[in-house]
Every structure is written in structure tokens, then in C-alpha cells.
Amino acid sequence: MNSPVEILDNDDNDGLSYESDKPIFSFSFTGCNRIGRIAQSSDNPSTANKFAMQRIFKELTDEEYQPELFFFLGDLVLAETNTTNLKTQLGAWNEIYKE
């Protein structure tokens, strides 16, 4: 996984070298991380690829500079026909994040 994108303060007029620049803003993003409906189970009500999500969260927290923003792109939950299933999946996603 790549490091968070960092926007550096690299004003040539201030005499700073590249090595001394520090990020003034950073962010990270990841794409769809959902398992398919056929792989859904009661062991994983979030429908997340838990191994991948836990690795992403770990790698982000291990970075020297923590990203200020985290963007999640793509499908978070499976398409559902009722709010009960949606609520279950979102709650389970929240639990993965808290771990």
C-alpha cells in the first residue's frame, strides 16, 4: 500500500531543502473493499474484506505522518431491500473500524 498523499510546503523562496519539508496536509484513500454476496456469512455481517481493511487501517496508523482525512471510495455495503440489513452491515463496519 502506498503512503498517504502529502502536500508539502516547498516554497523555493524560504530556503528549505526537500529533506526538511514537512507535510502541511495529508490524506489517504482506498477503494471498494466489499466481499461478494455469495461470500457473506454471519461471521462477517459487515460484508467487508476484513483482512484487507485491518491491514489498511494498520498501515495507515503506522505512518510517520497520520493522514488528516481518509476517503473510502466505492461500495461500503451490499445493495439491500430493507433497512434492517443495511443497519446490520453499517454497524459491523463500525466495529471493524473500532478494532
FITIVEX-513586 format. One record per residue: residue number from 1; residue in one letter; x, y, z of N, C-alpha, C, O in turn. Coordinates in pm, whole numbers, plus 50000, padded with zeros to 5 digits. Example, Ala and Ser with C-alpha at 12.3 -4.5 7.8 and 13.67 -1.06 7.14 Angstrom:
2
{1, 'A', {51319, 49431, 50780}, {51230, 49550, 50780}, {51320, 49670, 50780}, {51424, 49668, 50846}}
{2, 'S', {51285, 49775, 50708}, {51367, 49894, 50714}, {51290, 50003, 50787}, {51341, 50114, 50804}}
This chain:
99
{1, 'M', {50084, 49883, 50000}, {50000, 50000, 50000}, {50088, 50123, 50000}, {50190, 50126, 50068}}
{2, 'N', {50049, 50222, 49926}, {50124, 50346, 49919}, {50101, 50430, 50043}, {49998, 50419, 50110}}
{3, 'S', {50197, 50515, 50073}, {50184, 50608, 50184}, {50076, 50709, 50153}, {50041, 50730, 50037}}
{4, 'P', {50023, 50774, 50259}, {49924, 50879, 50233}, {49982, 50987, 50144}, {50102, 51014, 50148}}
{5, 'V', {49899, 51047, 50064}, {49942, 51157, 49979}, {49972, 51276, 50069}, {49892, 51309, 50157}}
{6, 'E', {50085, 51339, 50048}, {50123, 51451, 50132}, {50144, 51575, 50045}, {50209, 51569, 49941}}
{7, 'I', {50088, 51686, 50089}, {50109, 51813, 50023}, {50218, 51884, 50101}, {50200, 51915, 50219}}
{8, 'L', {50331, 51910, 50036}, {50445, 51967, 50105}, {50454, 52117, 50084}, {50418, 52169, 49979}}
{9, 'D', {50503, 52184, 50187}, {50531, 52326, 50179}, {50671, 52338, 50120}, {50770, 52329, 50193}}
{10, 'N', {50680, 52357, 49989}, {50809, 52358, 49922}, {50827, 52490, 49846}, {50851, 52491, 49725}}
{11, 'D', {50816, 52598, 49918}, {50835, 52731, 49862}, {50984, 52756, 49842}, {51059, 52764, 49940}}
{12, 'D', {51029, 52768, 49718}, {51171, 52786, 49689}, {51229, 52912, 49751}, {51350, 52921, 49767}}
{13, 'N', {51147, 53007, 49786}, {51196, 53133, 49842}, {51228, 53124, 49990}, {51289, 53216, 50044}}
{14, 'D', {51189, 53017, 50056}, {51212, 53011, 50201}, {51342, 52940, 50238}, {51374, 52932, 50356}}
{15, 'G', {51416, 52889, 50142}, {51545, 52828, 50167}, {51540, 52686, 50222}, {51644, 52631, 50258}}
{16, 'L', {51422, 52626, 50231}, {51412, 52490, 50282}, {51453, 52390, 50175}, {51424, 52408, 50057}}
{17, 'S', {51520, 52286, 50217}, {51552, 52179, 50123}, {51440, 52077, 50125}, {51357, 52078, 50216}}
{18, 'Y', {51438, 51990, 50027}, {51332, 51888, 50020}, {51331, 51803, 50146}, {51224, 51768, 50196}}
{19, 'E', {51449, 51769, 50199}, {51457, 51682, 50316}, {51394, 51746, 50439}, {51348, 51673, 50527}}
{20, 'S', {51390, 51877, 50448}, {51337, 51942, 50568}, {51188, 51976, 50555}, {51126, 52023, 50651}}
{21, 'D', {51132, 51954, 50437}, {50990, 51984, 50419}, {50905, 51888, 50501}, {50935, 51769, 50511}}
{22, 'K', {50800, 51940, 50558}, {50705, 51861, 50634}, {50568, 51876, 50568}, {50538, 51982, 50513}}
{23, 'P', {50485, 51773, 50573}, {50352, 51785, 50512}, {50270, 51893, 50582}, {50273, 51906, 50705}}
{24, 'I', {50198, 51971, 50502}, {50106, 52068, 50561}, {49964, 52014, 50558}, {49875, 52066, 50626}}
{25, 'F', {49942, 51911, 50479}, {49811, 51848, 50471}, {49831, 51709, 50411}, {49909, 51694, 50316}}
{26, 'S', {49762, 51608, 50464}, {49776, 51474, 50407}, {49641, 51404, 50407}, {49554, 51431, 50489}}
{27, 'F', {49628, 51313, 50314}, {49505, 51234, 50305}, {49538, 51099, 50246}, {49643, 51079, 50185}}
{28, 'S', {49447, 51008, 50265}, {49462, 50874, 50209}, {49325, 50830, 50158}, {49222, 50878, 50204}}
{29, 'F', {49327, 50738, 50064}, {49200, 50685, 50015}, {49217, 50539, 49975}, {49326, 50494, 49940}}
{30, 'T', {49108, 50469, 49982}, {49106, 50330, 49939}, {48976, 50306, 49863}, {48879, 50381, 49878}}
{31, 'G', {48975, 50204, 49783}, {48858, 50175, 49701}, {48769, 50069, 49762}, {48782, 50035, 49880}}
{32, 'C', {48681, 50020, 49683}, {48582, 49920, 49725}, {48652, 49803, 49793}, {48752, 49751, 49743}}
{33, 'N', {48601, 49764, 49905}, {48662, 49658, 49983}, {48557, 49559, 50032}, {48571, 49501, 50140}}
{34, 'R', {48456, 49540, 49956}, {48343, 49458, 49996}, {48357, 49318, 49936}, {48406, 49302, 49825}}
{35, 'I', {48313, 49219, 50012}, {48309, 49082, 49958}, {48180, 49065, 49879}, {48088, 49144, 49893}}
{36, 'G', {48173, 48964, 49798}, {48053, 48938, 49720}, {47943, 48876, 49805}, {47970, 48819, 49911}}
{37, 'R', {47822, 48886, 49758}, {47707, 48834, 49831}, {47725, 48685, 49863}, {47685, 48640, 49971}}
{38, 'I', {47783, 48609, 49772}, {47799, 48464, 49792}, {47894, 48434, 49908}, {47886, 48326, 49968}}
{39, 'A', {47986, 48528, 49940}, {48082, 48507, 50049}, {48032, 48563, 50182}, {48101, 48549, 50283}}
{40, 'Q', {47917, 48625, 50183}, {47863, 48684, 50306}, {47830, 48574, 50406}, {47779, 48468, 50369}}
{41, 'S', {47860, 48598, 50534}, {47832, 48499, 50638}, {47799, 48570, 50768}, {47821, 48690, 50783}}
{42, 'S', {47746, 48494, 50863}, {47716, 48551, 50995}, {47843, 48586, 51070}, {47839, 48667, 51163}}
{43, 'D', {47957, 48527, 51032}, {48085, 48561, 51092}, {48133, 48700, 51050}, {48216, 48760, 51117}}
{44, 'N', {48080, 48749, 50940}, {48121, 48879, 50887}, {47999, 48955, 50837}, {47979, 48965, 50716}}
{45, 'P', {47919, 49009, 50927}, {47798, 49079, 50884}, {47824, 49212, 50814}, {47732, 49270, 50757}}
{46, 'S', {47947, 49260, 50817}, {47978, 49388, 50753}, {47984, 49376, 50602}, {47964, 49474, 50531}}
{47, 'T', {48011, 49258, 50552}, {48042, 49230, 50410}, {48175, 49292, 50368}, {48203, 49300, 50248}}
{48, 'A', {48256, 49334, 50464}, {48389, 49388, 50433}, {48489, 49274, 50416}, {48472, 49167, 50475}}
{49, 'N', {48590, 49298, 50337}, {48705, 49209, 50333}, {48786, 49246, 50457}, {48873, 49334, 50452}}
{50, 'K', {48757, 49178, 50568}, {48815, 49217, 50698}, {48967, 49214, 50698}, {49030, 49304, 50754}}
{51, 'F', {49027, 49114, 50636}, {49173, 49106, 50633}, {49231, 49230, 50566}, {49324, 49292, 50618}}
{52, 'A', {49176, 49267, 50452}, {49227, 49384, 50379}, {49203, 49513, 50458}, {49292, 49597, 50466}}
{53, 'M', {49084, 49529, 50516}, {49054, 49651, 50592}, {49144, 49664, 50713}, {49194, 49773, 50741}}
{54, 'Q', {49165, 49556, 50786}, {49251, 49562, 50903}, {49395, 49595, 50864}, {49464, 49666, 50937}}
{55, 'R', {49440, 49543, 50751}, {49575, 49575, 50704}, {49585, 49722, 50664}, {49684, 49788, 50697}}
{56, 'I', {49484, 49772, 50594}, {49484, 49914, 50555}, {49488, 50003, 50679}, {49569, 50096, 50686}}
{57, 'F', {49402, 49976, 50775}, {49399, 50056, 50897}, {49533, 50050, 50971}, {49581, 50152, 51020}}
{58, 'K', {49594, 49931, 50978}, {49722, 49917, 51046}, {49830, 49997, 50975}, {49907, 50068, 51039}}
{59, 'E', {49836, 49985, 50843}, {49940, 50056, 50769}, {49924, 50207, 50781}, {50023, 50279, 50788}}
{60, 'L', {49801, 50254, 50783}, {49779, 50397, 50800}, {49823, 50444, 50938}, {49883, 50551, 50951}}
{61, 'T', {49794, 50366, 51039}, {49832, 50408, 51175}, {49981, 50394, 51199}, {50034, 50457, 51291}}
{62, 'D', {50051, 50314, 51118}, {50196, 50300, 51131}, {50273, 50411, 51061}, {50394, 50422, 51078}}
{63, 'E', {50206, 50494, 50982}, {50273, 50601, 50909}, {50329, 50706, 51005}, {50270, 50734, 51109}}
{64, 'E', {50443, 50763, 50968}, {50503, 50869, 51050}, {50407, 50988, 51062}, {50387, 51042, 51171}}
{65, 'Y', {50348, 51026, 50950}, {50251, 51135, 50949}, {50113, 51074, 50926}, {50087, 51016, 50821}}
{66, 'Q', {50025, 51088, 51022}, {49890, 51034, 51010}, {49811, 51120, 50911}, {49816, 51243, 50918}}
{67, 'P', {49738, 51056, 50819}, {49657, 51136, 50727}, {49547, 51209, 50803}, {49487, 51155, 50896}}
{68, 'E', {49523, 51332, 50763}, {49419, 51411, 50827}, {49280, 51369, 50780}, {49183, 51380, 50855}}
{69, 'L', {49271, 51321, 50657}, {49144, 51276, 50602}, {49162, 51136, 50543}, {49266, 51104, 50486}}
{70, 'F', {49058, 51056, 50557}, {49056, 50923, 50496}, {48930, 50913, 50412}, {48819, 50927, 50463}}
{71, 'F', {48949, 50888, 50284}, {48836, 50875, 50192}, {48816, 50728, 50159}, {48910, 50658, 50121}}
{72, 'F', {48694, 50682, 50172}, {48658, 50546, 50132}, {48575, 50558, 50007}, {48466, 50616, 50009}}
{73, 'L', {48625, 50502, 49897}, {48556, 50511, 49768}, {48497, 50376, 49733}, {48557, 50272, 49761}}
{74, 'G', {48383, 50375, 49674}, {48324, 50250, 49629}, {48211, 50204, 49719}, {48161, 50279, 49804}}
{75, 'D', {48172, 50081, 49699}, {48059, 50024, 49774}, {48102, 49989, 49916}, {48201, 49920, 49937}}
{76, 'L', {48027, 50037, 50011}, {48052, 50006, 50151}, {47968, 49886, 50195}, {48013, 49806, 50277}}
{77, 'V', {47849, 49874, 50142}, {47758, 49765, 50179}, {47699, 49704, 50053}, {47702, 49764, 49945}}
{78, 'L', {47644, 49586, 50068}, {47572, 49524, 49958}, {47438, 49593, 49939}, {47380, 49646, 50034}}
{79, 'A', {47390, 49594, 49818}, {47257, 49651, 49793}, {47154, 49572, 49872}, {47152, 49449, 49868}}
{80, 'E', {47071, 49644, 49942}, {46974, 49578, 50027}, {46833, 49628, 49995}, {46816, 49739, 49943}}
{81, 'T', {46735, 49547, 50026}, {46595, 49585, 50002}, {46526, 49631, 50129}, {46409, 49669, 50126}}
{82, 'N', {46600, 49625, 50241}, {46539, 49672, 50366}, {46645, 49738, 50454}, {46764, 49711, 50439}}
{83, 'T', {46601, 49823, 50543}, {46696, 49896, 50627}, {46752, 49812, 50740}, {46854, 49848, 50798}}
{84, 'T', {46689, 49701, 50774}, {46742, 49614, 50879}, {46878, 49558, 50838}, {46974, 49564, 50916}}
{85, 'N', {46888, 49505, 50717}, {47016, 49452, 50668}, {47120, 49563, 50653}, {47237, 49544, 50685}}
{86, 'L', {47077, 49677, 50606}, {47168, 49791, 50592}, {47224, 49832, 50728}, {47344, 49853, 50742}}
{87, 'K', {47138, 49843, 50826}, {47180, 49881, 50961}, {47279, 49778, 51018}, {47376, 49816, 51083}}
{88, 'T', {47254, 49651, 50995}, {47344, 49546, 51043}, {47482, 49560, 50980}, {47583, 49552, 51050}}
{89, 'Q', {47487, 49581, 50848}, {47615, 49593, 50779}, {47691, 49718, 50825}, {47811, 49711, 50850}}
{90, 'L', {47622, 49830, 50837}, {47690, 49953, 50879}, {47741, 49941, 51023}, {47851, 49989, 51054}}
{91, 'G', {47664, 49879, 51109}, {47708, 49858, 51246}, {47832, 49770, 51253}, {47923, 49795, 51333}}
{92, 'A', {47836, 49667, 51170}, {47951, 49578, 51167}, {48075, 49649, 51111}, {48186, 49624, 51156}}
{93, 'W', {48056, 49736, 51012}, {48168, 49817, 50961}, {48224, 49903, 51073}, {48346, 49914, 51088}}
{94, 'N', {48138, 49963, 51150}, {48181, 50047, 51261}, {48265, 49966, 51361}, {48364, 50016, 51413}}
{95, 'E', {48225, 49842, 51386}, {48302, 49757, 51478}, {48441, 49727, 51424}, {48538, 49725, 51500}}
{96, 'I', {48452, 49704, 51294}, {48584, 49680, 51233}, {48672, 49804, 51252}, {48790, 49792, 51285}}
{97, 'Y', {48615, 49920, 51230}, {48690, 50045, 51246}, {48738, 50063, 51390}, {48850, 50107, 51414}}
{98, 'K', {48653, 50028, 51486}, {48689, 50044, 51628}, {48798, 49948, 51673}, {48873, 49978, 51765}}
{99, 'E', {48807, 49831, 51606}, {48910, 49732, 51644}, {49045, 49793, 51624}, {49147, 49728, 51649}}
